[in-house]
């Protein structure tokens, strides 16, 4: 059993991190711990340290063990640009909360990966090397999707499992309920490694697949750009449009979709949805983009979608299975004989995140028997 060293010194930055990650105000923490708000503020500024009793109250309220505040475990640091897809205009605090949650997941992912000697991917051979923002041509974007498809022998047909593809590229993927944060997906580079977290609350598999492809597009096309530049007026729209193009081209190559697009009426496009595992709206957009669906027919189809109320929920949404992350789960099943003991060690090393949270993170049922399975690809 490996236990992270205890420094004995209260890390005030971890208190601020946990409070903001949980979406709590200082007053809410004060009410839940019976510690005055002014004292909470002093703790977070590092001008006063809590006693053991106060530390335990804080830990219980924030759902960790008090040793989390005392151990030498460093919080992950941003080493690249953060990208996020938001549901609507949202306060900065909301998407920052999603960023903190990604770091929280990365804390325990890193512990697992280090214990099992799991590797991360080197994406440099795929990535755009430019650090200055410029308009990328359609041909360039499509060439990047073809490069990935060729490297994984995907041909020109549908990708059977988009989540698995992203994980095979060495990117850590997590599914979570981000509805409170109003974020669809978020991509971050932490300590030099890429993480994608996707909101799956009330969302279909086809939309999740598109989100993953979109976020992968940011990593391939825009990861070298400076975040300040991307957030300038006009540039955010540009990189979002390019990531959308990348996603559509990766999921639906022009040659493959053209072979299947024997008709452009709504019934036929619905039939294509199950085959390509893409939303009706994405198929229409991509079909129009590559000249398979006329502008007039595209307008008619979009009007039909609006009239039928399909913008958020489409036919066949429940028929396409959600492709959950399996990398950590498969690695643990393959390499670990006693999963509960192993994860207890991880939890102890990290400072006591609750069992339910870490089992959910790696898509393991806490009551599931510890059965070793072969690590295989679909």
JOCORKA-V788460 format. One record per helix or strand. SS is the DSSP state (H for helix, E for strand). FROM is the first residue (numbers start at 1). TO is the last residue. Records with the same first field share a line. If there is no record, write none. Layout:
SS: FROM-TO  FROM-TO
This chain:
E: 6-6  71-71  78-78  83-86  172-176  183-190  193-199
H: 12-21  26-33  37-45  52-61  66-69  92-116  138-151  162-168  179-181  205-221  227-230  235-251  254-260  266-276  280-289  295-308  317-319  327-335  339-350  355-361
